[in-house]
Amino acid sequence: MANRPIRPIIVVEAIPQSVDRGQTIAISARLFDKFTRLPLEVSRIFMTITSMKDGTIVWPLEVVRKDASGFDIMIGTEDMKDDHEYLLRVSNNWNLSPSASTTFLIMKKKTVLPILPILLIPLILPEDQRREVKEYIFRTQMDARVCPRCKQWENRVFQPEDKNIPEIPVHHNCRCTMDVIYVHPEQITEDMSNAANIARIYQETEIPRQAISVINSHYY
């Protein structure tokens, strides 16, 4: 009996299904035997990505895995177009038969303007009333997509004099932010200089808002 072509059940996902241009997308694909429903290893797994709006091929048909029953990869979207929906297809044959597909949407990359009125306050106040930076707090999105490099700094407090303060963004497509906490020298006394004490006092008492300001600098 001649060998029949392998026609597996293919499951493919793109997570998330809508992102701002420049962010990353996780692509996951799995192949299963049609009858036993067990993972099915095939010699080659092909993938291609095409714009559903104008037909532009952003990922030419190519082999992404050999001798495997699936794959998990991250793809960048910097070179894709705003407001375009893309079709992702995965198959174990170059002619894409059989295949599984899913779509994802690329939205316009956001531009966040700096908070100029707040950031300029220390510069326009008289010298004896200018605020000083008390500490920096590194913030991640605290999800499964946080990379190991950023994970090590999650919620870590840095002092202005520290020499190892990470620069934001840490890497391409970094989603982390840095909280900058300003303390007015006349309103916060020296016995509150410890960062933990400041956080505790801020939560338990009514310190004036102008005493402590927290600014989030977001990067996309």
Sine and cosine of phi, psi and omega as CSV:
sin_phi,cos_phi,sin_psi,cos_psi,sin_omega,cos_omega
0.00,0.00,0.74,-0.67,0.00,-1.00
-0.92,0.38,0.54,-0.84,0.03,-1.00
-0.93,0.37,0.79,-0.62,0.03,-1.00
-0.99,0.17,0.55,-0.84,0.06,-1.00
-0.89,0.45,0.59,-0.81,0.00,-1.00
-0.97,0.24,0.83,-0.55,0.02,-1.00
-0.83,-0.56,0.99,0.12,-0.07,-1.00
-0.98,0.19,0.22,-0.98,0.21,-0.98
-1.00,0.07,0.80,-0.60,-0.07,-1.00
-0.90,-0.43,0.75,-0.66,0.05,-1.00
-0.85,-0.52,0.80,-0.61,-0.03,-1.00
-0.73,-0.69,0.61,-0.80,0.00,-1.00
-0.70,-0.71,0.53,-0.85,0.15,-0.99
-0.83,-0.56,0.86,-0.50,-0.08,-1.00
-0.78,-0.62,0.80,-0.59,-0.14,0.99
-0.97,0.23,0.16,-0.99,-0.06,-1.00
-1.00,-0.02,-0.02,1.00,0.14,-0.99
-0.52,-0.85,0.79,-0.61,-0.04,-1.00
-0.63,-0.77,0.33,-0.94,0.16,-0.99
-0.97,0.25,0.60,-0.80,0.03,-1.00
-0.84,0.55,0.72,-0.69,-0.04,-1.00
0.96,-0.29,-0.37,0.93,0.05,-1.00
-0.99,0.11,0.18,-0.98,-0.04,-1.00
-0.98,-0.19,0.40,-0.92,0.05,-1.00
-0.81,-0.58,0.69,-0.73,0.05,-1.00
-1.00,-0.03,0.83,-0.56,0.04,-1.00
-0.95,-0.30,0.80,-0.60,-0.01,-1.00
-0.77,-0.64,0.74,-0.68,0.02,-1.00
-0.68,-0.73,0.60,-0.80,0.02,-1.00
-0.68,-0.74,0.63,-0.77,0.03,-1.00
-0.89,-0.45,0.73,-0.69,-0.03,-1.00
-0.79,-0.61,0.52,-0.85,0.08,-1.00
-0.90,0.43,0.71,-0.71,-0.09,-1.00
-0.89,0.45,-0.48,0.88,-0.09,-1.00
-0.98,-0.20,-0.69,0.73,-0.06,-1.00
-1.00,0.00,-0.29,0.96,-0.05,-1.00
0.90,0.43,0.28,0.96,0.06,-1.00
-1.00,0.02,0.41,-0.91,0.06,-1.00
-0.81,0.59,0.70,-0.72,-0.07,-1.00
-0.89,-0.46,0.90,-0.44,0.03,-1.00
-0.99,0.15,0.76,-0.66,0.02,-1.00
-0.84,-0.54,0.30,-0.95,-0.08,-1.00
-0.95,0.32,-0.55,0.83,-0.01,-1.00
-0.55,-0.84,0.59,-0.81,0.10,-1.00
-0.85,-0.53,0.83,-0.56,-0.03,-1.00
-0.98,-0.21,0.46,-0.89,0.07,-1.00
-0.57,-0.82,0.55,-0.83,0.09,-1.00
-0.53,-0.85,0.49,-0.87,0.03,-1.00
-0.75,-0.66,0.77,-0.64,-0.06,-1.00
-0.73,-0.69,0.61,-0.79,0.08,-1.00
-0.94,0.33,0.76,-0.65,0.03,-1.00
-0.99,0.14,-0.15,0.99,-0.04,-1.00
-1.00,0.02,-0.69,0.72,-0.03,-1.00
-0.75,-0.66,0.08,1.00,0.06,-1.00
0.99,0.17,0.07,1.00,0.00,-1.00
-0.89,0.45,0.74,-0.67,0.03,-1.00
-1.00,-0.01,0.91,-0.42,-0.01,-1.00
-0.99,-0.17,-0.31,0.95,0.09,-1.00
-0.70,-0.71,0.99,-0.12,-0.02,-1.00
-0.85,0.52,0.49,-0.87,0.02,-1.00
-0.84,0.54,0.86,-0.51,0.00,-1.00
-0.41,-0.91,0.28,-0.96,0.01,-1.00
-0.98,0.20,0.81,-0.59,0.03,-1.00
-0.97,-0.26,-0.35,0.94,0.06,-1.00
-0.51,-0.86,0.52,-0.85,0.10,-1.00
-0.85,-0.52,0.59,-0.81,0.03,-1.00
0.75,0.66,0.86,0.52,-0.04,-1.00
-0.56,-0.83,0.27,-0.96,0.04,-1.00
-0.94,-0.34,0.20,0.98,0.01,-1.00
0.23,-0.97,-0.02,-1.00,0.04,-1.00
-0.35,-0.94,0.34,-0.94,0.11,-0.99
-0.71,-0.71,0.88,-0.48,0.01,-1.00
-0.69,-0.73,0.33,-0.95,0.11,-0.99
-0.93,-0.38,0.70,-0.71,0.03,-1.00
-0.85,-0.53,0.56,-0.83,0.07,-1.00
-1.00,0.05,0.37,-0.93,-0.05,-1.00
-0.83,-0.56,0.20,0.98,-0.07,-1.00
-0.86,0.50,-0.57,0.82,-0.05,-1.00
-1.00,-0.01,0.03,1.00,0.04,-1.00
-1.00,0.06,0.18,-0.98,-0.11,-0.99
-0.99,-0.17,0.56,-0.83,0.03,-1.00
-0.90,0.44,0.56,-0.83,0.08,-1.00
0.83,0.56,0.57,0.82,0.08,-1.00
-0.91,-0.42,0.65,-0.76,0.13,-0.99
-0.99,-0.15,0.71,-0.71,-0.08,-1.00
-0.90,-0.44,0.61,-0.79,0.02,-1.00
-0.98,-0.21,0.84,-0.55,0.03,-1.00
-0.96,-0.29,0.81,-0.59,0.02,-1.00
-0.82,-0.57,0.64,-0.77,0.00,-1.00
-0.76,-0.64,0.67,-0.74,-0.01,-1.00
-0.45,-0.89,0.27,-0.96,0.11,-0.99
-0.99,-0.14,0.10,1.00,0.03,-1.00
-0.78,-0.63,0.55,-0.84,-0.01,-1.00
-0.91,0.42,-0.42,0.91,0.01,-1.00
-1.00,0.04,0.15,0.99,0.07,-1.00
0.86,0.52,0.59,0.81,0.07,-1.00
-0.67,-0.74,0.92,-0.40,0.01,1.00
-0.98,0.19,0.17,-0.98,0.05,-1.00
-0.48,-0.88,0.29,-0.96,0.13,-0.99
-0.81,-0.59,0.49,-0.87,-0.06,-1.00
-0.63,-0.78,0.35,-0.94,0.13,-0.99
-0.46,-0.89,0.18,-0.98,-0.01,-1.00
-0.80,-0.60,0.38,-0.93,0.13,-0.99
-0.56,-0.83,0.41,-0.91,-0.10,-1.00
-0.92,-0.40,0.72,-0.69,0.09,-1.00
-0.97,-0.22,0.87,-0.49,0.00,-1.00
-0.99,-0.13,0.23,-0.97,-0.03,-1.00
-0.90,0.43,0.73,-0.69,-0.01,-1.00
-0.89,0.46,0.77,-0.63,-0.03,-1.00
-0.98,0.20,0.59,-0.81,0.10,-0.99
-0.88,-0.47,0.87,-0.49,-0.01,-1.00
-0.97,-0.22,0.89,-0.46,0.00,-1.00
-0.98,0.22,0.56,-0.83,0.03,-1.00
-0.90,0.43,0.48,-0.88,-0.02,-1.00
-0.99,0.12,0.97,0.24,-0.16,-0.99
-0.86,0.50,-0.72,0.69,-0.03,-1.00
-0.85,0.53,-0.62,0.79,-0.01,-1.00
-0.97,0.25,-0.69,0.72,-0.07,-1.00
-0.92,0.40,-0.45,0.89,-0.05,-1.00
-1.00,0.08,-0.16,0.99,-0.03,-1.00
-0.82,0.58,-0.73,0.69,-0.01,-1.00
-0.88,0.47,-0.36,0.93,-0.06,-1.00
-1.00,0.04,-0.49,0.87,-0.08,-1.00
-1.00,-0.09,-0.25,0.97,0.04,-1.00
-0.97,0.24,0.44,-0.90,0.12,-0.99
-0.82,0.57,0.46,-0.89,-0.11,-0.99
-0.83,0.55,-0.61,0.79,-0.05,-1.00
-0.97,0.23,-0.10,0.99,-0.01,-1.00
-0.91,-0.41,0.02,1.00,-0.02,-1.00
-0.93,0.38,0.58,-0.81,0.01,-1.00
-0.99,0.13,0.47,-0.88,0.06,-1.00
-0.91,-0.41,0.49,-0.87,0.04,-1.00
-0.97,0.26,0.81,-0.58,0.00,-1.00
-1.00,-0.02,-0.69,0.73,-0.03,-1.00
-0.26,-0.96,0.28,-0.96,0.10,-0.99
-0.87,-0.49,0.63,-0.78,0.04,-1.00
-0.83,-0.56,0.85,-0.52,-0.02,-1.00
-0.99,0.16,0.80,-0.59,-0.04,-1.00
-0.87,-0.50,0.73,-0.69,0.14,-0.99
-0.95,-0.32,0.07,-1.00,0.06,-1.00
-0.98,0.18,-0.11,0.99,0.07,-1.00
0.80,0.60,0.72,0.69,0.08,-1.00
-0.76,-0.65,-0.08,-1.00,-0.09,-1.00
-0.94,0.34,-0.22,0.98,-0.04,-1.00
-1.00,0.00,-0.07,1.00,0.01,-1.00
-0.92,0.39,0.79,-0.62,-0.04,-1.00
-0.97,0.24,0.38,-0.92,0.00,-1.00
-0.85,0.53,-0.56,0.83,-0.02,-1.00
-0.89,0.46,-0.68,0.73,0.00,-1.00
-0.99,0.16,-0.49,0.87,-0.02,-1.00
-0.85,0.53,-0.56,0.83,-0.05,-1.00
-0.91,0.41,-0.36,0.93,-0.03,-1.00
-0.97,-0.24,0.08,1.00,-0.11,-0.99
-0.82,0.57,0.86,-0.51,0.01,-1.00
0.88,0.47,0.32,0.95,0.01,-1.00
-0.98,0.20,0.65,-0.76,-0.01,-1.00
-0.99,-0.14,0.77,-0.64,0.03,-1.00
-0.90,-0.44,0.60,-0.80,0.09,-1.00
-1.00,-0.04,0.48,-0.88,-0.03,-1.00
-0.82,0.57,-0.51,0.86,-0.05,-1.00
-0.99,0.12,-0.14,0.99,0.01,-1.00
-0.89,0.46,0.62,-0.79,-0.03,-1.00
-1.00,-0.09,-0.14,0.99,-0.07,-1.00
-0.94,-0.34,0.48,0.88,0.02,-1.00
-0.94,0.35,0.86,-0.51,-0.03,-1.00
-0.93,0.37,0.55,-0.83,0.05,-1.00
-1.00,0.01,0.68,-0.74,0.02,-1.00
-0.98,-0.17,0.74,-0.67,-0.05,1.00
-0.97,0.26,0.54,-0.84,-0.03,-1.00
-0.95,0.31,-0.57,0.82,-0.03,-1.00
-0.44,-0.90,0.05,-1.00,0.01,-1.00
-0.88,0.48,0.71,-0.70,-0.01,-1.00
0.91,0.41,0.37,0.93,0.03,-1.00
-0.92,0.40,0.69,-0.73,-0.01,-1.00
-0.95,-0.32,0.08,1.00,-0.07,-1.00
-0.97,0.24,0.34,-0.94,0.04,-1.00
-0.74,-0.68,0.22,-0.98,0.03,-1.00
-0.80,-0.60,0.88,-0.47,0.11,-0.99
-0.98,0.21,0.77,-0.64,0.05,-1.00
-0.93,-0.36,0.90,-0.44,-0.05,-1.00
-0.97,-0.25,0.87,-0.49,0.02,-1.00
-0.99,-0.16,0.63,-0.77,0.02,-1.00
-0.80,-0.60,0.82,-0.57,0.05,-1.00
-0.96,0.29,0.83,-0.56,-0.08,-1.00
-0.88,0.47,-0.40,0.91,-0.03,-1.00
-1.00,0.02,-0.24,0.97,-0.06,-1.00
-0.95,-0.30,-0.32,0.95,0.06,-1.00
-0.90,-0.43,0.90,-0.44,-0.09,-1.00
-0.98,0.18,0.21,-0.98,-0.10,-1.00
-0.90,0.44,-0.50,0.86,-0.03,-1.00
-0.96,0.29,-0.05,1.00,0.08,-1.00
-0.97,-0.24,0.20,0.98,-0.14,-0.99
-0.91,0.42,-0.42,0.91,0.02,-1.00
-0.92,0.38,0.75,-0.66,-0.09,-1.00
-0.86,0.51,-0.63,0.78,-0.02,-1.00
-0.91,0.42,-0.64,0.77,0.02,-1.00
-0.91,0.42,-0.64,0.77,0.01,-1.00
-0.88,0.47,-0.71,0.70,-0.01,-1.00
-0.88,0.47,-0.67,0.74,-0.02,-1.00
-0.91,0.41,-0.71,0.70,-0.03,-1.00
-0.91,0.41,-0.61,0.79,-0.01,-1.00
-0.90,0.44,-0.57,0.82,-0.01,-1.00
-0.98,0.20,-0.51,0.86,-0.15,-0.99
-0.99,-0.16,-0.23,0.97,-0.04,-1.00
-0.76,-0.65,0.17,-0.99,-0.01,-1.00
-0.99,-0.12,0.96,0.27,0.09,-1.00
-0.97,0.22,0.70,-0.71,0.00,-1.00
-0.81,0.58,0.59,-0.81,-0.04,-1.00
-0.86,0.51,-0.54,0.84,-0.02,-1.00
-0.96,0.29,-0.16,0.99,-0.01,-1.00
-0.97,0.24,-0.66,0.75,-0.03,-1.00
-0.76,-0.65,0.85,-0.53,0.02,-1.00
-0.86,-0.51,0.73,-0.69,0.02,-1.00
-0.92,-0.40,0.81,-0.58,-0.01,-1.00
-0.88,-0.48,0.81,-0.58,0.09,-1.00
-0.99,-0.13,0.82,-0.57,0.07,-1.00
-0.97,-0.23,0.96,-0.29,-0.08,-1.00
-1.00,-0.08,0.63,-0.77,0.04,-1.00
-0.82,-0.58,0.60,-0.80,-0.01,-1.00
-0.82,-0.57,0.00,0.00,0.00,0.00
